[in-house]
């Protein structure tokens, strides 16, 4: 599997990172095929398995973190900690939230050597309500992936984020529906789809004006990501 830096160089060479990125970023078409050899898919380097083994997604998010000067990542839905481990390599401070105590304890133990990760146990919307005031003055990348069990707190998470980080964050949502692409799987809970329609009103509270991207991984089974950030940040970083 190619390293994140090699992937990033590949993307840069294809001019994907222009002054204004396109709304649809399709790595399935943009990147060549690579092999994931067994020794690279190892728990000794869990970051290699981040984003359901989609390093191109990691490369893109790392680009945004560096471009916008973000040093803090807040993740909802720790699960096995692969993506948590990745975030610990690209940011100074990581907060990850898990609602299932057994998973929380197991993953906390597995990543205990990574001192820049703080683990939080509880429902993500409630933890965010307590945590975010302490991070209010700092730009944050939020990776929202706490939609695995019956409770789906996505809207509540965005509501809490809007109270402290309006126009001061990057939002990344996993398992997202890409408009017009029925071939790409996404999450659905009862009658609600993980889609722009479902979160539209919440986004208006988080951002005054925003740029969005639907990021399609090389392997569709890794699921597409939705990314949003203040449109003014693009102008500022390219002046």
C-alpha positions as a LaTeX table, in Angstrom:
\begin{tabular}{lrrr}
\hline
Residue & $x$ (\AA) & $y$ (\AA) & $z$ (\AA) \\
\hline
Unk1 & 0.00 & 0.00 & 0.00 \\
Unk2 & 1.36 & 3.39 & $-0.86$ \\
Unk3 & 2.27 & 5.72 & 1.97 \\
Unk4 & 0.13 & 8.75 & 2.66 \\
Unk5 & 2.88 & 11.05 & 1.38 \\
Unk6 & 3.19 & 9.19 & $-1.91$ \\
Unk7 & $-0.57$ & 9.30 & $-2.36$ \\
Unk8 & $-0.57$ & 13.00 & $-1.58$ \\
Unk9 & 2.11 & 13.61 & $-4.20$ \\
Unk10 & 0.05 & 11.65 & $-6.71$ \\
Unk11 & $-2.98$ & 13.80 & $-5.98$ \\
Unk12 & $-1.03$ & 17.04 & $-6.20$ \\
Unk13 & 0.38 & 16.01 & $-9.56$ \\
Unk14 & $-3.16$ & 15.57 & $-10.84$ \\
Unk15 & $-4.02$ & 19.14 & $-9.76$ \\
Unk16 & $-6.83$ & 18.06 & $-7.48$ \\
Unk17 & $-5.66$ & 20.57 & $-4.91$ \\
Unk18 & $-6.25$ & 23.71 & $-6.92$ \\
Unk19 & $-7.31$ & 26.98 & $-5.35$ \\
Unk20 & $-10.87$ & 25.73 & $-5.31$ \\
Unk21 & $-11.41$ & 21.99 & $-5.02$ \\
Unk22 & $-14.27$ & 20.40 & $-6.95$ \\
Unk23 & $-17.35$ & 19.28 & $-4.98$ \\
Unk24 & $-16.89$ & 15.68 & $-6.17$ \\
Unk25 & $-13.48$ & 14.13 & $-5.56$ \\
Unk26 & $-13.40$ & 10.64 & $-7.05$ \\
Unk27 & $-10.29$ & 8.71 & $-6.05$ \\
Unk28 & $-11.72$ & 5.61 & $-7.71$ \\
Unk29 & $-11.07$ & 7.22 & $-11.07$ \\
Unk30 & $-8.10$ & 9.40 & $-10.16$ \\
Unk31 & $-5.79$ & 6.84 & $-8.60$ \\
Unk32 & $-4.10$ & 3.74 & $-10.02$ \\
Unk33 & $-4.62$ & 0.36 & $-8.38$ \\
Unk34 & $-2.22$ & $-0.62$ & $-5.60$ \\
Unk35 & $-1.63$ & $-3.77$ & $-3.59$ \\
Unk36 & $-2.21$ & $-4.03$ & 0.16 \\
Unk37 & 0.30 & $-6.64$ & 1.29 \\
Unk38 & $-0.42$ & $-8.63$ & 4.48 \\
Unk39 & 2.44 & $-7.20$ & 6.55 \\
Unk40 & 1.07 & $-3.70$ & 6.05 \\
Unk41 & $-2.38$ & $-4.61$ & 7.36 \\
Unk42 & $-1.14$ & $-5.09$ & 10.89 \\
Unk43 & $-2.33$ & $-3.92$ & 14.28 \\
Unk44 & 1.20 & $-2.77$ & 15.12 \\
Unk45 & 0.46 & 0.12 & 12.77 \\
Unk46 & $-3.32$ & 0.54 & 13.09 \\
Unk47 & $-3.25$ & 3.86 & 11.24 \\
Unk48 & $-2.69$ & 1.83 & 8.05 \\
Unk49 & $-6.24$ & 0.53 & 8.43 \\
Unk50 & $-7.82$ & 3.95 & 8.90 \\
Unk51 & $-10.95$ & 4.91 & 6.98 \\
Unk52 & $-11.69$ & 1.25 & 6.24 \\
Unk53 & $-8.26$ & 0.86 & 4.63 \\
Unk54 & $-8.52$ & 3.91 & 2.38 \\
Unk55 & $-5.18$ & 5.79 & 2.69 \\
Unk56 & $-6.20$ & 8.20 & $-0.05$ \\
Unk57 & $-8.91$ & 9.52 & 2.27 \\
Unk58 & $-6.29$ & 9.96 & 4.96 \\
Unk59 & $-4.02$ & 11.82 & 2.55 \\
Unk60 & $-6.80$ & 14.23 & 1.65 \\
Unk61 & $-7.74$ & 14.87 & 5.28 \\
Unk62 & $-4.07$ & 15.34 & 6.18 \\
Unk63 & $-3.85$ & 17.94 & 3.43 \\
Unk64 & $-6.81$ & 19.85 & 4.89 \\
Unk65 & $-5.38$ & 19.69 & 8.41 \\
Unk66 & $-2.09$ & 21.19 & 7.25 \\
Unk67 & $-3.68$ & 23.68 & 4.86 \\
Unk68 & $-5.97$ & 25.10 & 7.54 \\
Unk69 & $-3.53$ & 24.87 & 10.45 \\
Unk70 & $-5.66$ & 22.48 & 12.50 \\
Unk71 & $-4.04$ & 20.87 & 15.53 \\
Unk72 & $-7.08$ & 19.26 & 17.20 \\
Unk73 & $-9.26$ & 16.40 & 15.97 \\
Unk74 & $-12.48$ & 15.27 & 17.65 \\
Unk75 & $-13.76$ & 11.86 & 16.58 \\
Unk76 & $-17.15$ & 10.42 & 17.45 \\
Unk77 & $-17.29$ & 6.64 & 17.26 \\
Unk78 & $-13.90$ & 5.20 & 18.26 \\
Unk79 & $-14.67$ & 1.56 & 17.45 \\
Unk80 & $-11.36$ & $-0.32$ & 16.93 \\
Unk81 & $-9.29$ & 2.85 & 16.89 \\
Unk82 & $-7.69$ & 2.55 & 13.46 \\
Unk83 & $-8.78$ & 6.01 & 12.36 \\
Unk84 & $-8.09$ & 7.34 & 15.85 \\
Unk85 & $-4.50$ & 6.14 & 15.49 \\
Unk86 & $-4.20$ & 7.88 & 12.14 \\
Unk87 & $-5.43$ & 11.17 & 13.57 \\
Unk88 & $-2.80$ & 10.91 & 16.31 \\
Unk89 & $-0.10$ & 10.99 & 13.61 \\
Unk90 & $-1.32$ & 14.19 & 11.92 \\
Unk91 & $-2.52$ & 16.33 & 14.85 \\
Unk92 & $-1.25$ & 17.41 & 18.24 \\
Unk93 & $-4.43$ & 16.56 & 20.14 \\
Unk94 & $-7.11$ & 13.92 & 19.52 \\
Unk95 & $-10.35$ & 13.44 & 21.42 \\
Unk96 & $-12.27$ & 10.28 & 20.59 \\
Unk97 & $-15.71$ & 9.36 & 21.92 \\
Unk98 & $-17.16$ & 5.85 & 22.26 \\
Unk99 & $-20.54$ & 4.92 & 23.72 \\
Unk100 & $-19.92$ & 1.17 & 24.22 \\
Unk101 & $-17.85$ & 0.62 & 27.36 \\
Unk102 & $-16.34$ & $-2.69$ & 26.24 \\
Unk103 & $-15.08$ & $-1.16$ & 22.99 \\
Unk104 & $-13.91$ & 1.95 & 24.84 \\
Unk105 & $-11.78$ & $-0.10$ & 27.27 \\
Unk106 & $-10.37$ & $-2.38$ & 24.59 \\
Unk107 & $-9.34$ & 0.40 & 22.22 \\
Unk108 & $-8.01$ & 2.61 & 25.00 \\
Unk109 & $-5.75$ & $-0.25$ & 26.03 \\
Unk110 & $-4.62$ & $-0.93$ & 22.47 \\
Unk111 & $-3.63$ & 2.71 & 21.92 \\
Unk112 & $-2.33$ & 3.46 & 25.40 \\
Unk113 & 1.11 & 4.40 & 24.07 \\
Unk114 & $-0.23$ & 7.36 & 22.12 \\
Unk115 & $-0.15$ & 10.18 & 24.63 \\
Unk116 & $-1.92$ & 12.76 & 22.46 \\
Unk117 & $-5.19$ & 10.78 & 22.43 \\
Unk118 & $-7.86$ & 11.43 & 25.08 \\
Unk119 & $-10.60$ & 8.81 & 25.29 \\
Unk120 & $-14.13$ & 9.72 & 26.32 \\
Unk121 & $-16.87$ & 7.26 & 27.27 \\
Unk122 & $-20.48$ & 8.23 & 26.64 \\
Unk123 & $-23.03$ & 9.34 & 24.08 \\
Unk124 & $-21.21$ & 11.60 & 21.63 \\
Unk125 & $-23.70$ & 14.47 & 21.74 \\
Unk126 & $-23.52$ & 14.64 & 25.53 \\
Unk127 & $-19.72$ & 14.38 & 25.62 \\
Unk128 & $-19.43$ & 17.12 & 23.01 \\
Unk129 & $-21.63$ & 19.37 & 25.11 \\
Unk130 & $-19.15$ & 19.09 & 27.98 \\
Unk131 & $-15.94$ & 19.00 & 25.92 \\
Unk132 & $-16.32$ & 21.68 & 23.27 \\
Unk133 & $-16.44$ & 24.81 & 25.46 \\
Unk134 & $-12.82$ & 24.07 & 26.45 \\
Unk135 & $-11.83$ & 24.00 & 22.75 \\
Unk136 & $-13.89$ & 27.01 & 21.70 \\
Unk137 & $-11.04$ & 29.29 & 20.64 \\
Unk138 & $-9.32$ & 26.64 & 18.50 \\
Unk139 & $-10.08$ & 25.34 & 14.99 \\
Unk140 & $-11.10$ & 21.68 & 15.10 \\
Unk141 & $-11.59$ & 18.89 & 12.61 \\
Unk142 & $-14.63$ & 16.83 & 13.58 \\
Unk143 & $-14.83$ & 13.26 & 12.26 \\
Unk144 & $-18.40$ & 12.12 & 12.84 \\
Unk145 & $-18.80$ & 8.35 & 12.70 \\
Unk146 & $-21.03$ & 7.59 & 15.70 \\
Unk147 & $-23.77$ & 5.99 & 13.66 \\
Unk148 & $-23.26$ & 2.31 & 14.20 \\
Unk149 & $-25.99$ & 1.33 & 16.66 \\
Unk150 & $-29.66$ & 2.19 & 16.99 \\
Unk151 & $-29.01$ & 5.70 & 18.26 \\
Unk152 & $-27.89$ & 8.06 & 15.54 \\
Unk153 & $-26.78$ & 11.35 & 17.14 \\
Unk154 & $-25.50$ & 13.05 & 13.97 \\
Unk155 & $-27.88$ & 16.00 & 14.07 \\
Unk156 & $-27.35$ & 16.47 & 17.80 \\
Unk157 & $-23.58$ & 16.40 & 17.26 \\
Unk158 & $-23.81$ & 19.16 & 14.66 \\
Unk159 & $-26.06$ & 21.15 & 16.97 \\
Unk160 & $-23.45$ & 21.05 & 19.74 \\
Unk161 & $-20.67$ & 21.93 & 17.30 \\
Unk162 & $-22.63$ & 24.97 & 16.09 \\
Unk163 & $-22.71$ & 26.39 & 19.61 \\
Unk164 & $-18.92$ & 26.61 & 19.99 \\
Unk165 & $-17.32$ & 26.25 & 16.54 \\
Unk166 & $-19.50$ & 28.12 & 14.08 \\
Unk167 & $-17.32$ & 28.96 & 11.06 \\
Unk168 & $-14.32$ & 27.56 & 12.92 \\
Unk169 & $-14.12$ & 23.87 & 12.01 \\
Unk170 & $-13.93$ & 21.16 & 9.38 \\
Unk171 & $-16.74$ & 18.60 & 9.39 \\
Unk172 & $-16.11$ & 15.09 & 8.04 \\
Unk173 & $-18.97$ & 12.56 & 8.03 \\
Unk174 & $-18.43$ & 8.89 & 7.21 \\
Unk175 & $-20.68$ & 6.54 & 5.20 \\
Unk176 & $-22.26$ & 9.41 & 3.31 \\
Unk177 & $-24.60$ & 9.35 & 0.32 \\
Unk178 & $-23.11$ & 10.82 & $-2.85$ \\
Unk179 & $-25.80$ & 12.54 & $-4.96$ \\
Unk180 & $-26.36$ & 10.79 & $-8.26$ \\
Unk181 & $-24.15$ & 7.80 & $-7.38$ \\
Unk182 & $-26.36$ & 4.84 & $-6.55$ \\
Unk183 & $-23.36$ & 2.52 & $-6.96$ \\
Unk184 & $-21.73$ & 3.79 & $-3.76$ \\
Unk185 & $-23.06$ & 2.34 & $-0.47$ \\
Unk186 & $-24.03$ & 4.60 & 2.41 \\
Unk187 & $-25.69$ & 4.35 & 5.81 \\
Unk188 & $-29.42$ & 4.50 & 6.36 \\
Unk189 & $-31.28$ & 4.41 & 9.68 \\
Unk190 & $-34.96$ & 3.59 & 9.47 \\
Unk191 & $-36.23$ & 6.13 & 6.91 \\
Unk192 & $-33.31$ & 8.53 & 7.30 \\
Unk193 & $-30.38$ & 8.49 & 4.90 \\
Unk194 & $-26.91$ & 9.74 & 5.77 \\
Unk195 & $-27.25$ & 12.52 & 3.23 \\
Unk196 & $-27.04$ & 16.25 & 2.65 \\
Unk197 & $-30.82$ & 16.50 & 2.93 \\
Unk198 & $-30.74$ & 14.98 & 6.40 \\
Unk199 & $-28.20$ & 17.46 & 7.80 \\
Unk200 & $-28.91$ & 20.54 & 5.68 \\
Unk201 & $-30.56$ & 22.62 & 8.40 \\
Unk202 & $-27.80$ & 21.76 & 10.86 \\
Unk203 & $-25.09$ & 22.82 & 8.42 \\
Unk204 & $-26.69$ & 26.25 & 8.18 \\
Unk205 & $-26.07$ & 26.62 & 11.91 \\
Unk206 & $-22.47$ & 25.42 & 11.76 \\
Unk207 & $-21.42$ & 27.59 & 8.80 \\
Unk208 & $-22.39$ & 30.98 & 7.42 \\
Unk209 & $-21.01$ & 29.96 & 4.03 \\
Unk210 & $-19.23$ & 26.72 & 3.30 \\
Unk211 & $-17.46$ & 24.59 & 0.74 \\
Unk212 & $-18.40$ & 20.92 & 0.54 \\
Unk213 & $-16.86$ & 17.80 & $-0.97$ \\
Unk214 & $-18.11$ & 14.30 & $-1.52$ \\
Unk215 & $-14.96$ & 12.20 & $-1.40$ \\
Unk216 & $-15.15$ & 8.79 & $-3.05$ \\
Unk217 & $-12.46$ & 6.25 & $-2.05$ \\
Unk218 & $-10.61$ & 3.99 & $-4.46$ \\
Unk219 & $-12.55$ & 1.03 & $-3.07$ \\
Unk220 & $-16.28$ & 1.77 & $-2.82$ \\
Unk221 & $-16.65$ & $-0.54$ & 0.18 \\
Unk222 & $-14.59$ & 1.97 & 2.19 \\
Unk223 & $-17.58$ & 4.33 & 1.86 \\
Unk224 & $-17.65$ & 7.94 & 0.75 \\
Unk225 & $-16.98$ & 10.86 & 3.10 \\
Unk226 & $-18.71$ & 14.23 & 3.27 \\
Unk227 & $-16.47$ & 17.19 & 4.06 \\
Unk228 & $-17.46$ & 20.79 & 4.80 \\
Unk229 & $-15.49$ & 23.83 & 5.97 \\
Unk230 & $-15.84$ & 27.64 & 5.90 \\
Unk231 & $-15.55$ & 28.95 & 2.37 \\
Unk232 & $-13.63$ & 31.96 & 3.66 \\
Unk233 & $-10.80$ & 29.64 & 4.72 \\
Unk234 & $-10.08$ & 28.83 & 1.08 \\
Unk235 & $-9.68$ & 32.52 & 0.22 \\
Unk236 & $-7.52$ & 33.17 & 3.28 \\
Unk237 & $-5.11$ & 30.27 & 2.76 \\
Unk238 & $-4.51$ & 31.12 & $-0.91$ \\
Unk239 & $-3.93$ & 34.87 & $-0.60$ \\
\hline
\end{tabular}
